[in-house]
Amino acid sequence: MDLRQFLMCLSLCTAFALSKPTEKKDRVHHEPQLSDKIHNDAQSFDYDHDAFLGAEEAKTFDQLTPEESKERLGMIVDKIDADKDGFVTEGELKSWIKHAQKKYIYDNVENQWQEFDMNQDGLISWDEYRNVTYGTYLDDPDPDDGFNYKQMMVRDERRFKMADKDGDLIATKEEFTAFLHPEEYDYMKDIVVQETMEDIDKNADGFIDLEEYIGDMYSHDGNTDEPEWVKTEREQFVEFRDKNRDGKMDKEETKDWILPSDYDHAEAEARHLVYESDQNKDGKLTKEEIVDKYDLFVGSQATDFGEALVRHDEF
C-alpha cells in the first residue's frame, strides 16, 4: 500500500468505518497511562523512567554507565528548561513528560513529512497535502468505490485551516501534527467534536439521539437480541450522556463524552519528581538537583543490576 492509499484509508476510517455487529466502537479519547509498570518507588523507579522518557527511550539508558546516564540526563535537562532561566519547573516537566509520551505521534508525522513537503521548504501547504492525498481521485466524478472524495477533501480543508493558527494555509510541523492528530491539542478539540457529530448525526439535526448513538457502535444485522454491553450503553446515554434529559446530546454533551477530563498523570508525575528532587524546597529544580537524583529520572547499568539483585533476592 503506497502513502496515498494509506492516507485515504486513514481519512475514510474516521468517517465511514463500521464496527462488527458484536464489537463496540470506542470514540472516547483517553489519556494513556505513563507506564504499564506499578508506581512503587520502594521497589524500583521503572515507572518514573518510563514516564520521564517514554518506555522505549527508557530502555536505552539501562545499558549506560552511571556517568553516561548523568551526562545524557544533563543534556535532556537543557531541553526541558524552555525559558533557559537555569531552572526546571513543574510546568516544564509536565510539558516534557507529555511530549515524551507522544513520541510515537511525532515519529508518525516525521515519517510522512517528506512525502508532503514537495518543495522541501520545511513547511506543508494545503495545496501540497491535497495533491498528495487526493490527486487523481478528484478527476473521477463517479468513483467505483462509492466514496465522495470532494466531500472528504472539504472536511480535511476545514481541519487544516483550524490547525493552521496564522491562517496562511501553510503548516509548520507542529500545526501539521495538530492536523493529523487533533485530539492531542486543546485548540483542535472543537473540530474533533464537530467531526464526530457529523459522523453519528444521521438525520443532520445537529444532535445525537439515542438510536444514532447506539447505531454508531452496533449494527443489528437482523439480530433482535442485543448484547449486554449495548443495553448498558443505552443506560449510559440516558443516565449520564444526556445531561439535560432532552433525549439527545448537543455539542457540549458530546464533548464531555468523547473528550472526558481525565486525571492528569503527567501533572501528577511532574509534581512527584519535583517533590523528590527539590533539595532546597524552592519549588523548582536546578540541573544539579536533577542529576544528583539521576536514578529517579533515568536508568543505568547500576540501577538495572541493582534491580536484578532485588529480583534475585525475592526469588
GISUL-V875064 format. One record per pair of residues at least 12 apart in sequence whose C-alpha atoms are under 10 Angstrom apart, sorted by the first residue. I is the first residue (numbers start at 1). J is the second residue. Records with the same first field share a line. If there is no record, write none. Layout:
BEGIN
I = J, J
END
This chain:
BEGIN
3 = 112, 115, 116, 132, 133
4 = 115, 131, 132, 133, 134, 135
5 = 133, 134
6 = 133
7 = 112, 132, 133, 134
8 = 133, 134, 149, 152
10 = 180
11 = 133, 149, 152, 153, 155, 156, 180
12 = 147, 148, 149, 152
14 = 27, 195, 196, 199
15 = 152, 155, 195, 196, 198, 199, 200
16 = 147, 199, 200
17 = 199, 216
18 = 215, 216, 217, 218, 219
19 = 215, 216, 217, 218, 219
20 = 217, 218, 219, 220, 221
21 = 217, 218, 219, 220, 221, 222, 223, 226, 227
22 = 217, 218, 219, 220, 221, 226, 227, 229, 230
23 = 217, 218, 219, 227, 229, 230
24 = 214, 216, 217, 218, 219, 229, 230, 233
25 = 214, 216, 217, 218
26 = 216, 217, 258
27 = 196, 216, 217, 257, 258, 259
28 = 254, 255, 256, 257, 258, 259, 260
29 = 183, 184, 257, 258, 259, 260, 261, 262
30 = 183, 258, 259, 260, 261, 262, 263
31 = 98, 101, 184, 259, 260, 261, 262, 263, 264, 265, 266
32 = 101, 102, 262, 264, 265
33 = 51, 101, 264, 265, 266
34 = 47, 48, 49, 50, 51, 52, 53, 54, 55, 97, 98, 100, 101, 265, 266, 269
35 = 47, 48, 49, 50, 51, 52, 54, 55, 101
36 = 50, 51, 55
37 = 50, 51, 55
41 = 296
43 = 307, 310, 311
44 = 295, 296, 303, 304, 306, 307, 310
45 = 295, 296, 297, 298, 299, 303, 307
46 = 58, 59, 295, 296, 297, 298, 299, 303, 304, 307
47 = 269, 296, 297
48 = 269, 270, 272, 273, 295, 296, 297, 298, 299
49 = 61, 295, 296, 297, 298, 299
50 = 97, 100, 101, 297, 298, 299
51 = 96, 97, 98, 100, 101, 265, 266, 269, 270, 297, 298
52 = 93, 94, 96, 97, 98, 99, 100, 101, 266, 269, 270, 273, 296, 297, 298
53 = 76, 96, 97, 98, 99, 100, 101, 103, 297, 298
54 = 97, 98, 99, 100, 101, 102, 103, 104
55 = 100, 101
56 = 103
57 = 100, 103, 298
58 = 297, 298, 299, 300
59 = 298, 299, 300, 304
60 = 298, 299, 300
61 = 73, 298, 299, 300, 301, 303, 304
62 = 298, 299, 300, 301, 302, 303, 304, 305
63 = 299, 300, 301, 302, 303, 304
64 = 299, 300, 301, 302, 304
65 = 299, 300, 301, 302, 303
66 = 294, 295, 298, 299, 300, 301, 302, 303
67 = 294, 300
68 = 300, 301
69 = 291, 294, 295, 297, 298, 299, 300, 301
70 = 290, 291, 292, 293, 294, 295, 297, 298, 299, 300
71 = 291, 294
72 = 291, 298
73 = 287, 290, 291, 294, 297, 298, 299
74 = 287, 288, 290, 291, 294
75 = 287
76 = 96, 287
77 = 93, 96, 285, 286, 287, 288, 290, 291
78 = 287
79 = 92, 96
80 = 92, 93, 94, 95, 96, 97
81 = 93, 96, 285, 286, 287
82 = 95, 96
85 = 286
86 = 284, 285, 286, 287
87 = 283, 284, 285, 286, 287, 288, 289
88 = 274, 283, 284, 285, 286, 287, 289, 290
89 = 270, 271, 274, 283, 284, 285, 286
90 = 266, 267, 268, 269, 270, 271, 272, 273, 274, 275, 283, 284, 285
91 = 266, 267, 270, 271, 284
92 = 270, 284
93 = 266, 267, 269, 270, 271, 273, 274, 284, 285
94 = 264, 265, 266, 267, 268, 269, 270, 271
95 = 266, 267, 270
96 = 266, 270
97 = 265, 266, 267, 269, 270
98 = 265, 266, 267
99 = 266
101 = 266
102 = 184
105 = 177, 180, 181, 184
106 = 173, 174, 177, 181
108 = 177, 180
109 = 173, 174, 176, 177, 178, 180, 181
110 = 173, 177
113 = 173, 176, 177
115 = 128, 129, 132, 133
116 = 128, 129, 130, 131, 132, 133
117 = 129, 132
118 = 131, 132
122 = 171, 172, 173
123 = 170, 171, 172, 173, 175, 176
124 = 169, 170, 171, 172, 173, 175, 176
125 = 160, 164, 168, 169, 170, 171, 172, 176
126 = 156, 157, 160, 161, 164, 168, 169, 170, 171
127 = 157, 169, 170
128 = 170
129 = 156, 157, 160, 170, 171, 176
130 = 153, 156, 157
133 = 153
134 = 149, 150, 152, 153
137 = 149, 150
138 = 150, 153
155 = 191, 195
156 = 179, 180
157 = 169, 179
158 = 179, 191
159 = 178, 179, 180, 182, 188, 191, 192, 195
160 = 175, 176, 178, 179, 180, 182
161 = 175, 179
162 = 175, 178, 179, 182, 187, 188, 190, 191
163 = 175, 176, 177, 178, 179, 180, 181, 182, 185, 187, 188, 191
164 = 176, 178, 179
165 = 187
179 = 191
183 = 258, 259
189 = 255, 258, 259
190 = 251, 252, 255
192 = 255, 258, 259
193 = 251, 252, 253, 254, 255, 256, 257, 258, 259
194 = 206, 251, 254, 255
196 = 208, 251, 254, 255, 258
197 = 212, 213, 249, 250, 251, 254, 255
199 = 212, 216
200 = 212, 213, 214, 215, 216, 217
201 = 213, 215, 216, 249
202 = 215, 216
206 = 248, 249, 250, 251
207 = 247, 248, 249, 250, 251, 253, 254
208 = 242, 247, 248, 249, 250, 251, 253, 254
209 = 237, 242, 246, 247, 248, 249, 250
210 = 233, 234, 235, 237, 238, 241, 242, 247, 248, 249
211 = 234, 248
212 = 248
213 = 233, 234, 237, 248, 249
214 = 230, 231, 233, 234, 237
215 = 230
217 = 230, 233
218 = 230
237 = 249, 257
240 = 253, 256, 257
241 = 253, 254, 255, 256, 257
242 = 254, 257
243 = 256
271 = 283
273 = 285, 290, 293, 296, 297
274 = 289, 290
276 = 289, 290, 293, 296
277 = 289, 290, 291, 292, 293, 294, 296, 297
278 = 290, 293
279 = 292, 293
END
